[in-house]
Amino acid sequence: MGKRIRADWELYLLLLPTLIYFLVFHYGPMYGIQLAFKDFRAVDGIWGSPWAGARHFLRLFNSYQFPQLVRNTLGLSLYALVGQFPVPIILAILLNHVPSLRFKRIVQTTIYAPHFISTVVLVGLLFVFLSPRSGMINVGLGLLGRPPVFFMADPRWFPHLYVFSGVWQSSGWSSIIYLAALSSVDPGLYEAAEIDGATTLQKIVHVDIPTMLPTAVILLIIRFGQIMSIGFEQVFLMQTASNIGASEIIATYVYKVGIVNAQFSFATAVGLFNAVINLILIIIVNRVARAVSSTGLW
């Protein structure tokens, strides 16, 4: 290894910032995992705090909020997976078959733009557009003689608003990776398919989808590995006192008990439980993917 490093030291030097980043921001903080098994006291520090065993985990499992947290987190994650994952694939296929290059570029620019809107602005737009008094949705309902709908206060609307606002914001940008996969297709395959009389749908089924399948499987495995770590920021910003029954997830709960209430050990235990579930899920899904499609992360 020493000889290889000396021979290609420039390449290893380029890799060094990434290694430092992961060591400092990903592996270094793992030192604090032991807080989950201790009664942390700031005056004693992490090492000096007394051990608590599995008491914080038992507190979590026995909490009346635990079933609701798991149900909301899993429900919202699975709904987001089903609602958001196929859309970039469909967009990439449609854009790949647009004959006009100018029109294709205009559409790409339009659907990529929402990605650069911050989550704070996105949630602000939701509150403005869905306001029961001045929001354009409720104004339109009023013109039709319908009573206003309190979208942001009704827990039944929360999952739909979260998922489909995410579709609008991220689908265009997420389609880039599938377009990159389609760009590797030999144009001769399309020409041969046309000579054989294949329709556009048949070219999609027999050329486009098999080309994108390995990429889609890898992204699906990664997505399943994050299924218990659904985005904190948007959920937290969309929370109101009325919809908290549907919007309280593990990430927001950790913030409230850990940062707001300073229960650091308990919050660490909740976060560790979350991470372990994600690890188990990604291992299971990877094995299933390897068995079904021979494609996996490892």
C-alpha positions as CSV (number, residue, x, y, z in Angstrom):
1,M,0.0,0.0,0.0
2,G,2.9,2.4,0.8
3,K,4.2,1.9,-2.7
4,R,0.8,2.5,-4.3
5,I,0.4,5.7,-2.3
6,R,3.9,7.0,-3.3
7,A,3.2,6.2,-6.9
8,D,-0.2,7.9,-7.0
9,W,0.1,10.4,-4.2
10,E,-1.7,13.1,-6.2
11,L,-4.9,11.0,-6.4
12,Y,-4.8,10.2,-2.7
13,L,-4.2,13.9,-2.0
14,L,-7.4,14.7,-3.9
15,L,-9.2,12.1,-1.8
16,L,-7.9,13.5,1.5
17,P,-10.5,16.3,2.0
18,T,-13.3,13.8,1.6
19,L,-11.7,11.4,4.1
20,I,-11.2,14.3,6.6
21,Y,-14.9,15.3,6.2
22,F,-16.2,11.9,7.0
23,L,-13.8,11.4,9.9
24,V,-14.7,14.8,11.5
25,F,-18.4,14.9,10.8
26,H,-19.5,11.3,10.6
27,Y,-17.1,9.0,12.5
28,G,-16.0,11.5,15.1
29,P,-19.5,12.2,16.4
30,M,-20.0,8.5,17.0
31,Y,-18.0,8.9,20.1
32,G,-21.2,10.5,21.6
33,I,-23.3,7.4,21.1
34,Q,-22.4,6.3,24.6
35,L,-24.7,9.0,25.8
36,A,-27.5,6.7,25.0
37,F,-26.3,4.4,27.8
38,K,-25.5,7.1,30.4
39,D,-27.2,9.7,32.5
40,F,-25.4,12.6,31.0
41,R,-24.5,15.5,33.3
42,A,-22.7,18.4,31.8
43,V,-20.5,19.0,34.8
44,D,-19.2,15.4,34.7
45,G,-18.8,15.2,30.9
46,I,-19.4,12.2,28.8
47,W,-16.8,10.0,30.4
48,G,-17.7,11.0,34.0
49,S,-21.4,10.6,33.7
50,P,-22.8,7.5,35.3
51,W,-24.0,4.5,33.3
52,A,-27.7,4.0,32.9
53,G,-27.7,0.8,30.9
54,A,-30.8,0.4,28.7
55,R,-33.0,2.6,30.8
56,H,-33.5,5.3,28.2
57,F,-34.4,2.7,25.5
58,L,-37.0,1.1,27.9
59,R,-38.4,4.6,28.5
60,L,-38.8,5.1,24.8
61,F,-40.5,1.7,24.2
62,N,-42.8,2.2,27.2
63,S,-43.7,5.8,26.2
64,Y,-47.3,6.4,25.1
65,Q,-45.9,8.4,22.2
66,F,-43.8,5.6,20.8
67,P,-46.5,3.9,18.7
68,Q,-47.6,7.2,17.3
69,L,-44.0,8.3,16.5
70,V,-43.3,5.0,14.7
71,R,-46.6,5.0,12.9
72,N,-46.2,8.6,11.7
73,T,-42.6,8.2,10.7
74,L,-43.1,5.0,8.7
75,G,-46.4,6.1,7.2
76,L,-45.0,9.4,6.0
77,S,-41.8,7.8,4.7
78,L,-43.6,5.0,2.8
79,Y,-46.1,7.5,1.4
80,A,-43.3,9.8,0.3
81,L,-41.5,6.7,-1.2
82,V,-44.5,5.6,-3.2
83,G,-45.5,9.1,-4.2
84,Q,-42.1,10.6,-5.0
85,F,-39.8,7.8,-6.2
86,P,-41.5,7.0,-9.6
87,V,-42.0,10.6,-10.7
88,P,-38.3,11.3,-11.6
89,I,-38.2,8.1,-13.6
90,I,-41.3,9.1,-15.6
91,L,-40.0,12.6,-16.2
92,A,-36.6,11.2,-17.4
93,I,-38.4,8.9,-19.9
94,L,-40.7,11.7,-21.2
95,L,-37.8,14.1,-21.6
96,N,-35.7,11.5,-23.3
97,H,-38.3,11.1,-26.0
98,V,-39.0,14.9,-26.6
99,P,-38.0,15.5,-30.2
100,S,-37.5,19.3,-29.8
101,L,-34.2,20.1,-28.1
102,R,-35.2,23.7,-27.4
103,F,-38.5,22.6,-25.8
104,K,-36.6,19.9,-23.8
105,R,-34.2,22.5,-22.4
106,I,-37.1,24.9,-21.4
107,V,-38.9,22.1,-19.6
108,Q,-35.7,21.0,-17.8
109,T,-35.0,24.5,-16.6
110,T,-38.6,24.9,-15.4
111,I,-38.7,21.6,-13.5
112,Y,-35.2,22.0,-12.0
113,A,-35.9,25.5,-10.6
114,P,-37.9,24.4,-7.5
115,H,-34.9,22.4,-6.2
116,F,-33.1,25.7,-5.5
117,I,-36.0,27.0,-3.4
118,S,-35.2,26.6,0.3
119,T,-37.4,24.5,2.5
120,V,-38.4,27.6,4.5
121,V,-39.6,29.4,1.4
122,L,-41.5,26.3,0.2
123,V,-43.4,26.0,3.5
124,G,-44.0,29.7,3.5
125,L,-45.6,29.3,0.0
126,L,-47.8,26.5,1.3
127,F,-49.1,28.7,4.2
128,V,-49.7,31.6,1.8
129,F,-51.4,29.6,-0.9
130,L,-53.5,27.5,1.5
131,S,-54.5,30.3,3.9
132,P,-58.2,29.9,4.8
133,R,-58.8,33.6,4.3
134,S,-56.6,34.8,1.5
135,G,-55.0,31.7,0.0
136,M,-55.8,31.3,-3.7
137,I,-57.1,27.8,-3.2
138,N,-59.7,28.8,-0.7
139,V,-60.5,31.9,-2.6
140,G,-61.3,29.7,-5.6
141,L,-63.4,27.4,-3.3
142,G,-65.3,30.5,-2.1
143,L,-66.1,31.5,-5.7
144,L,-67.6,28.0,-6.1
145,G,-69.7,28.5,-3.0
146,R,-67.6,26.0,-0.9
147,P,-66.5,26.7,2.7
148,P,-62.8,27.3,3.3
149,V,-60.6,24.3,4.1
150,F,-58.0,24.6,6.9
151,F,-55.3,22.7,5.1
152,M,-52.4,23.4,7.4
153,A,-54.5,22.7,10.5
154,D,-56.2,19.5,9.4
155,P,-54.0,16.4,10.2
156,R,-55.7,14.5,7.4
157,W,-54.1,16.9,4.8
158,F,-50.7,17.0,6.3
159,P,-49.2,13.8,4.6
160,H,-50.6,14.8,1.2
161,L,-49.2,18.3,1.5
162,Y,-45.8,17.0,2.6
163,V,-45.5,14.4,-0.1
164,F,-46.8,16.4,-3.1
165,S,-44.9,19.6,-2.2
166,G,-41.8,17.3,-2.2
167,V,-42.8,15.9,-5.6
168,W,-43.0,19.5,-7.0
169,Q,-39.6,20.5,-5.4
170,S,-37.4,17.5,-6.0
171,S,-38.7,15.4,-8.9
172,G,-37.1,17.5,-11.7
173,W,-33.7,17.6,-10.0
174,S,-33.8,13.9,-9.2
175,S,-34.6,13.0,-12.8
176,I,-31.0,14.2,-13.8
177,I,-29.4,10.9,-12.7
178,Y,-31.9,8.9,-14.7
179,L,-31.3,11.1,-17.8
180,A,-27.6,10.5,-17.3
181,A,-28.3,6.8,-17.3
182,L,-30.3,7.1,-20.5
183,S,-27.6,9.1,-22.2
184,S,-25.4,5.9,-22.1
185,V,-27.9,4.1,-24.4
186,D,-26.4,3.4,-27.8
187,P,-28.5,5.3,-30.4
188,G,-28.2,2.2,-32.6
189,L,-30.6,0.4,-30.2
190,Y,-33.3,3.0,-30.9
191,E,-32.6,2.8,-34.7
192,A,-32.8,-1.0,-34.6
193,A,-36.0,-0.8,-32.7
194,E,-37.6,1.6,-35.2
195,I,-36.5,-0.6,-38.1
196,D,-38.2,-3.6,-36.4
197,G,-41.4,-1.5,-36.1
198,A,-41.2,-0.9,-32.3
199,T,-43.5,1.8,-31.0
200,T,-42.4,4.5,-28.5
201,L,-43.9,2.5,-25.6
202,Q,-42.1,-0.7,-26.7
203,K,-38.8,1.3,-26.9
204,I,-39.4,2.5,-23.3
205,V,-40.2,-1.0,-22.0
206,H,-37.3,-2.8,-23.8
207,V,-34.6,-0.1,-23.9
208,D,-35.2,2.7,-21.4
209,I,-36.4,0.8,-18.4
210,P,-33.7,-2.0,-18.5
211,T,-31.1,0.8,-18.8
212,M,-32.4,2.7,-15.8
213,L,-33.1,-0.4,-13.7
214,P,-29.7,-0.7,-12.0
215,T,-29.6,3.0,-11.1
216,A,-33.2,2.8,-9.8
217,V,-32.4,-0.2,-7.6
218,I,-29.4,1.5,-6.0
219,L,-31.4,4.6,-5.3
220,L,-34.3,2.6,-3.9
221,I,-31.9,0.7,-1.5
222,I,-30.5,4.0,-0.3
223,R,-34.0,5.5,0.1
224,F,-35.1,2.5,2.2
225,G,-32.0,3.0,4.3
226,Q,-33.3,6.5,5.2
227,I,-36.9,5.5,5.7
228,M,-36.8,6.2,9.4
229,S,-34.9,9.5,8.9
230,I,-37.5,11.4,7.0
231,G,-36.6,15.1,6.5
232,F,-36.8,17.0,9.7
233,E,-36.9,20.6,8.5
234,Q,-40.0,20.5,6.3
235,V,-42.0,18.5,8.8
236,F,-41.0,20.7,11.6
237,L,-41.9,23.9,9.7
238,M,-45.2,22.5,8.7
239,Q,-46.2,21.5,12.2
240,T,-49.0,23.3,13.9
241,A,-50.8,22.7,17.2
242,S,-53.7,21.2,15.3
243,N,-51.9,18.8,13.0
244,I,-49.2,17.6,15.4
245,G,-51.0,14.2,15.8
246,A,-50.0,13.4,12.2
247,S,-46.8,15.4,12.0
248,E,-44.9,14.4,15.1
249,I,-42.2,12.1,13.8
250,I,-39.0,10.7,15.4
251,A,-36.8,13.5,14.1
252,T,-39.0,16.3,15.5
253,Y,-39.4,14.4,18.8
254,V,-35.6,14.1,19.1
255,Y,-35.2,17.8,18.6
256,K,-37.8,18.6,21.2
257,V,-36.6,16.3,23.9
258,G,-32.9,16.8,23.2
259,I,-32.4,20.4,22.2
260,V,-35.5,22.1,23.7
261,N,-35.8,20.0,26.9
262,A,-32.0,19.2,27.2
263,Q,-32.6,15.5,27.7
264,F,-29.5,14.6,25.8
265,S,-29.1,11.0,26.9
266,F,-32.7,10.1,26.1
267,A,-32.5,12.0,22.7
268,T,-29.4,10.1,21.8
269,A,-31.1,6.8,22.6
270,V,-34.0,7.7,20.4
271,G,-31.6,8.7,17.6
272,L,-29.6,5.5,18.0
273,F,-32.7,3.3,17.8
274,N,-33.6,5.2,14.6
275,A,-30.2,4.6,13.1
276,V,-30.2,0.9,13.9
277,I,-33.6,0.4,12.3
278,N,-32.3,2.2,9.2
279,L,-29.3,-0.1,9.1
280,I,-31.4,-3.2,9.4
281,L,-33.7,-2.0,6.6
282,I,-30.9,-1.2,4.2
283,I,-29.3,-4.6,4.8
284,I,-32.6,-6.4,4.2
285,V,-33.5,-4.4,1.1
286,N,-30.0,-4.9,-0.3
287,R,-30.2,-8.6,0.0
288,V,-33.6,-8.7,-1.6
289,A,-32.4,-6.5,-4.5
290,R,-29.4,-8.8,-5.0
291,A,-31.6,-11.8,-5.1
292,V,-34.1,-10.3,-7.5
293,S,-32.0,-8.2,-9.8
294,S,-28.4,-9.0,-9.0
295,T,-27.8,-5.3,-8.3
296,G,-27.0,-4.0,-4.8
297,L,-24.8,-1.6,-2.8
298,W,-22.5,-4.5,-1.9
